[in-house]
Amino acid sequence: MGVMLVSWEKPPMGRLKLNSDASVINGKAAGGGVLRDHWGRVVWAYYKEFGDLDVLAAEARSLLFGLQL
């Protein structure tokens, strides 16, 4: 398996971009995210513990939490 370079791209002028992620460790799910402006500056960030969820539910919950903020 080769190495692939992945980079973050700024959103268009006047827009914001939300990136979120989650994980499950020892059966406990948590997630977080960051909202950035078109300059790449952090507007806000979050972290939240979700309890007992599988990884797909944790990913969805983290994204939903970020959208609701």
C-alpha positions as CSV (number, residue, x, y, z in Angstrom):
1,M,0.0,0.0,0.0
2,G,1.4,3.4,-1.0
3,V,1.4,6.7,0.7
4,M,-1.2,9.3,-0.5
5,L,-0.9,13.0,0.2
6,V,-4.2,14.5,1.4
7,S,-4.6,18.2,2.0
8,W,-7.4,20.4,3.3
9,E,-8.8,22.9,0.9
10,K,-10.3,26.3,2.0
11,P,-14.0,26.8,1.3
12,P,-15.0,29.5,-1.3
13,M,-15.0,33.2,-0.2
14,G,-17.8,33.9,2.2
15,R,-18.4,30.3,3.1
16,L,-17.5,28.1,6.0
17,K,-16.3,24.5,6.1
18,L,-17.1,22.0,8.9
19,N,-14.8,18.9,9.3
20,S,-15.8,16.3,11.8
21,D,-14.5,12.9,13.0
22,A,-15.2,10.3,15.7
23,S,-13.7,7.2,17.1
24,V,-14.6,4.4,19.5
25,I,-12.1,3.2,22.1
26,N,-12.9,0.4,24.5
27,G,-16.6,0.7,23.5
28,K,-16.8,4.4,24.3
29,A,-17.5,6.8,21.4
30,A,-16.4,10.4,21.1
31,G,-16.2,12.9,18.3
32,G,-15.2,16.4,17.5
33,G,-14.9,18.9,14.7
34,V,-13.7,22.3,13.6
35,L,-15.4,25.1,11.6
36,R,-13.1,27.2,9.5
37,D,-13.6,30.3,7.3
38,H,-12.4,31.0,3.8
39,W,-9.0,32.1,5.1
40,G,-8.6,28.8,7.0
41,R,-9.0,30.4,10.4
42,V,-10.8,28.5,13.1
43,V,-14.2,29.9,13.9
44,W,-14.9,27.3,16.6
45,A,-14.1,23.7,17.5
46,Y,-15.9,21.1,19.6
47,Y,-15.4,17.7,21.3
48,K,-18.2,15.5,22.7
49,E,-18.4,12.1,24.3
50,F,-21.3,10.0,23.1
51,G,-21.1,6.9,25.2
52,D,-21.9,3.4,23.8
53,L,-22.1,3.7,20.0
54,D,-20.6,1.9,17.1
55,V,-18.2,3.8,14.9
56,L,-20.6,4.7,12.1
57,A,-23.2,6.0,14.6
58,A,-20.4,8.0,16.4
59,E,-19.4,9.6,13.0
60,A,-23.0,10.5,12.3
61,R,-23.6,11.9,15.8
62,S,-20.4,14.0,15.6
63,L,-21.4,15.5,12.3
64,L,-25.0,16.1,13.5
65,F,-23.7,17.8,16.7
66,G,-21.4,20.1,14.7
67,L,-24.2,21.0,12.3
68,Q,-26.5,21.8,15.2
69,L,-23.9,24.1,16.8
